[in-house]
Amino acid sequence: MMFNRTPVPGPQPSPSPTAPPAGEARRIDSRHLLAGGKELVIEHAGQRYHLRLTRNDKLILTK
């Protein structure tokens, strides 16, 4: 008895939610960045920056 061994495709990667249309800047939802937290540390060029979510639902970026 012979079986047809057609490969079953695995899960396909979803299109990147941050891939912008040509000529536009990337967009990332702040809820995704903060992942339920109130603060995120971003390292850039050897420096640390703090992105904080305030009680008034505003974002503040400090060094």
Helices and strands as residue ranges (DSSP letters): H 30-34, E 39-44, E 47-53, E 59-62
